[in-house]
Amino acid sequence: MSFKKFDWYSWGIVVGVGVSVLVIFVVLSHLGLWLLGSYSLEWGGLFVFDGVSFYLGVLSVFLSLSLVFSSGVMSSISLGMLGLSVISSILCYCCVNGLWFWIFYEMSILPLLFLLIAESPYSERFIASWYLLGYVVVSSLPMLLCILYVGGIEGSYNFQLWSSNFSLYGGFVVYGILSVMFITKIPLPPFHVWLPIVHAEASSPVSMCLSGYIMKLGLLGVCRFSYVLLSDYIFSSFYVVISLCFAVLFFFSAARELDGKRWLAFLSLAHIVVVSLCLNVCGFDSVLLSFLYCLGHGLSAGMTFMLLWMIYDVSGTRNWIVLKGSISSSLLLRCLSVVCVSSAASIPPTANFFSEVLILSESGVVSMMFVFMMGLYLFISGLVPLFLVGCLLSRHYSISFGCGHISGFVGGVCFLVGWCFMLFLVF
């Protein structure tokens, strides 16, 4: 059965998923408006549910719901490990105890490391696992030591109660080390090397989680532990300019890639740099803007990885040139491919588009250098994906193959597409 013969059923799935998204949208719109009113809930001094927890929690929940559509092609081990990672990430978003935060943080990453070794179909997965182990897991021991040190000095592991007096107990150095440990996990330059390598060898569900919410856990840690140092030291003007220069280089690297997963990994590296600019130029009352951008970025990356997973599962390749022939026989898949790739360009009305516009307006107040670099970033970030869209829409030819199980993938992609382009109505 070819994609073309499958279109009638696919469009039915699109309608069904669209109705489901609309129902969830009505519920979450009221919850989002309530949270944006600066309300927060606290449980026993261990968990706090605030706006940051809401944005990142929605991201993890939506990615896990999209994986439910394709659960039939995943093993029980994969489902269990992915479920453990998602639940741990949600608990990490809300936790305000340093030790439990570290535990939930590591429990979000370790199941994905296990799946990278046990479930990846690629031969170089062991090399990729060493990169992930070295950059992500090994750096966790200094993080734990810093948390134990500060918690022991302060007499409490609740980091909401920690003092911002850096003249005591070498606090500036300790918070600086903590910030570097979290930056390696985002990852921001110069600790970005591991992400494209791991994405290239990981299975598609692991790639969805890595670009979806694991990258945001590092940003969450920086904001939770070192928020006082953000604009002046951690994300200083000099560092932000250097990072934006790296982002431009990442876009050029993506333009040279024929491997779909490495292409998207470089785009993720480039897009996450915008968060550092946001935390430099935006005030304390605008910090949620960075997490709204993370929500849009995670949904965009997750749905594009799922699209690549779907086409790879049928065609057996990740090469964009060959993938083009795989989607040419179906109008629905051409539409989904264009929408997913265009979301990486932050076209309106995605949440990323409005976030970048607001960040650009805020950066104009601080420095014209930021405006110039952000303008160059926006130009190239839109040019690279749209160039690929032009290639996907030109010179179609048909390849027929069996695809009886493809409906689950279509449903998951459509679910993420709907939310990626409807978030601006909620927030």
N, C-alpha and C positions, 0 to 999 in steps of 0.2 A: 504494500500500500504506500502510496506517495503522499507527500504533504498536501498536494493539490486535491486529492480525493478526500483528504481528512478535513478540509476547510469547513464543511457544514457543521461538523461536531465541534470544531474549535471555536467557531463563532458563538455556539450555544454556551460553551464554557465561559467565554468573555462576558456574555450577558449575565450569567449566574454570578460570576465573581464581581462584576460591577454592582449588582444589587447588594451583595454582601458587604462590599466596601462602603456603600452608601449608608447601610444600617450602622456599621461601626463608626462611620464618620459622624453621624448625628450624636452618638453617645460620647465620643471622645471630644467633640467640639465643645460641649458643655464642661467636661472635665478640664480641658485645656484652658478655657476662659477662667475657670475657678482657680487653677494653679497660677495663672498669670496675674491674679490678684494678690500675689505674694503670700499665699497661705502655705503652711507646711505642717506636717504631722510628725510626731515624735513618739517612739516606742521604747521605753525603758532605758533611754540614754545610749542605745546601741544602733538604732536605725532612725533616720530622718528622711521623710518623703517630701522633697521640695521640687522646684522647677527643673533643676538639673537632673534629678532622679527620674522625673517624668519624661523628659525628652529622650534620654538614653534608654530608659525602660521601654518606651514605645518602639525604639529602634530594635532592641533585642526581641521583643514580642513579635513584631511584624516579620523579622527575618525567620524566626522559628516557625511562624504560621505559614510562610511561603515554603519552607522545607517540608511541611506536612503534606503538601500536594504531591511531592516526589518521594515520599517515604517508602513507596513500594519498591523502589530500585536501590534502597539502602539496606545494609545489614542491621541486625539488632544491636551489634556492638556500636556501629556508627550512630544509631538513634540514641542509645543510652549515653554515649560520650557527648554528643551534641546537646542533649537535654541537660546533662550535668553542667556543661559550659555555660549554657544560656541562663540557667537558674543561678549559678554562682555569679554571673555578671550582674544580674538584676539585684542580688543581695549586696554586691560590691557598690553599686550605684548609691544605695541607701545607707550604707554603713558609715558610722562616724567614729568607730573604735579602731585605732591604728592596727592592732594585732589582727582583729577579725577582718579588717579591710585587706591586709596582706594575704590572709588565708583565702578569702573569696577571690582576690585578684589572681593568685596562683592557680586556684581551682578552675578559673575560667580559661587559662592558657594550657595547663598540662593535658587535659583531654584532647585538645587539638594537636599537641605534640605527639601523643600516642597514636592518633588517627593518621598523622603524617607518616609515621613509620609503618603502621599495621595495615592501613587501608589504601594508601596511595598506589596507583597502578604504574608509576613511573620509576625508571631504574636509578635515577639520581636522588631518590628521596632521602637516603641516608646522609648524603652531603648536606642537603637542605635542612635535615633535622639537626645537624651539628651547628649550622648557622643559627637556627631558631634557639637551640639550647644555649649557645654562647652569648648571643645578644639579648635574649629575653629572660632565660631562666637563671643563668649564672649571676646576672646583675641583681637578682632578687635577694641574695644574701647580704650585700651592703645595704640594701633598702631595709631589710629586717633589723639589722644592727642599728641603723639610724633611728628607726621607730622605737626600738627598745631603749636607746640612749635618751632620746628626748622624753619619752614617756616616763622613764625612771627619774629624770631631773624634775619634770613637772608634777609628778605624783599621780598622773592620770594618763590613760591612753586615749581618752576622748580628745581628738585633735581640735575640736571646737573650742576647748578650754586652754589650748597651748598659748603661751605668751609670744608676742612678736618682738620682744626685747633681744636683739641679736648680739648685744654685748655680753650676755650671759652664756656660759658653758660652750663658747664657740658656735653659737646657734647659726650664724651666717654660713659657716662651712658645712654644717650638718644639713641645713635646708638646701644648700647648693648641691650637695651630693645626692640628696633625695630627688631633686629636680632633674639632674643628669640621668639618674636611673629610670625615671619615668619617660624622659625624652627618648631614650633608646628604645622604648616600647611603643612610641607613637607610630613610626619613628620619624624624627626630624633630622635634617643634616647636622652633623656628618655621620650619623648612625643609621643611615637609610639602606645600607648595602644588603641587609638580610631579607628585606621584604620581597623584591622581585625574584630572588632565588627561591625562596620558600613558596611563593605563589606558583612558580613554574612547575614545581614538583608536587605540590599538595593536591589532594582531591578537590573537586569543585565545592562541596559543602564546607570544607575547611577554609578555602579561599573566601567564601562568602562571609564566614565568621571573622576571619582576620581583618578584612577590609571593612566589614560591617561594624563590629563593636569592639574588637580587641584593640584596634588603633585608638579608639576613643577612651579606653580605660587609662592609657598613659596620660592623656590630656586631663582626665578626671583627677588622677593622682596629683598632677602639678597644681591644679586649681584648689584641691582640698587641702594640701599640705603647705604649699608655698605661694599662696595667693598674694601675700604682702610683697613678694619679690618679683612678681610677674612683669610689670611694665618697665621697671627700672633696671633689673639685673638679668632675669631669665630670658625674657623676650625683649631685650633692649633694641633700640633703633638700629644699631649696627648689625646685630644678629638677624633681625627681620629682613633687612636689605639683602644680606648674604643669602638667606633662605629663599627669598624671592628670585634671586639669580639662579640658585639651584633649581627652583621650580621651572624656570624657563628651559634649563638644560634637560630636565626630566621630560618636558613636552617634546623636545627634539629627539630624545631617546625613544619616546613612544612612537613618534612618526616613522622611525626606522624599523619598528617591530612588526613582523608578520604573525608572530605567536599572539593569539588573542588574550591569553591570561597575562603574559608579560606586558603587553600593551596597556591593559587595564591597571596592572600593578604600578606602572610608571605614572599613569594619570592619578592614581590614588595618592602617590607620594607627592605629586605636584599640588593637588588640591588641598591636602591637609596643612600645607604651609600657610594658607589663608587664615587659619585659626590663630597662629602666632601673631599675625598682623592685627587681628581683631582684639586679642588680649593686650596688645601694646597701645592701641589708639582708643579703645572704648573704655568708658568709665565703669565703675562698679555696678551701676544700675543697668548696664548693657551687656553684662557678661553672658546672659542667657542667649544672646545673639550667636555666640560661638557654638553653643550646643545645638541651637536650631540648625546651624549650618552643618554640624556633624550629623544630625538626624537626616537631613536631605542627602548628604554625601554617602552615608551608610546605605540608605535605600537605593540610591542610584547605582552604587557599586554592587550591591547584593543582587539586584535584578539583572544587571549586565552579566555577572558571573553565572547566574542561573540560565540566562539565554545561551551563553557559550557552553554550559554544561549540557543543555538540551540538544544543541546542534552537534556537539562533539559526540554525544551518546549515540547519535544516528549516523553521522558521517565518518567518525573515527579520526578526525583531524582538528587541530586548532589553528591551522593556517587560514588567514582571512581570505586569501584568493580561492581556496577550495571551499571554504564555508559559504562564500558568495553563491557558488553553484548549488549548495545544499538548500538554501532558502529561496532560490529563485522560482521554485515551482509552486509556492504558496503565497497568496496575497496577504494572508494574516501574518505569516512569519516575516514577510518583508516589512509590514507595518510595525510589528513588535521590534524588529531589529533597528529600524530607524528611530523609534521612540526611545529605546534603551540607550543607543549610542548618543542620541541627541541630549539625553538627560546628563550625560557626562560633560556636555558643553554648557550646562547650566542655562538652558534656554527657558524663557518664561512659559508657563507660570510655576516652575519648580521653586521649592523653598531656597535652594542654593542661589538662584538668580536674585531674589529679593535680599537675601543675606549679603551677597557680594555688593549689591548696590548700596546698602546701608553702610557696609564697611568702607567702601570707597568714599562715601560722603564724610564719614568720621575721619578717615585718614587725611582728607584735604585740610582739616582744621589743624592737624599736627605738623605735617611736612609735605612739601610739593614733591620730594623724592618718593614718598610713599605713593602719591597719586600717579607719578610717571611709571613706577614699577608695577603698580596694580593695574594700570591701563595696559601695559605691555603684557602682563600676565593674562588679563581677560581676553585680549586679542588672540593670543596664541592658544589659550585654553579652548576657545571656541573654534579656532581654525582647524586644529588637529582632528577632533571628532567629526566635524562637518565634511572634511576631506574624505574620511572613511565612509560617511553617509553617501556622498556622491559616487564612490566606487560601488557601494552596495546596490544603488538604484540604476546603474547603467549596465547595458549589454547582458540581459538575463538569458539564462539557459537552464533547462530543467534536468534534474537528476532524481530518479525515483528509487525509493527504498522502503523497507518495512518500518512502521512507526506506530504500532498499536498501543504502546505505553506512553506515548508522548503527551497525552492529554494532561497528565499531572504537572509536567513541566510548564505547559501553556497556562494552566491555572495559576501556578506560583508566580510566573512572570507577570501575568495580568494583574494579580493582586498587588504586587509591588509597584507596577506602573501606575495603577489607580491612585495609590497613596502618594507616590512621588509627585504627581501633578495636582493633587488635591490638598496638600498640606497647607498651602498658602491660605486656604479658606478657613482652616482651623486656627492657625497661629497668627 
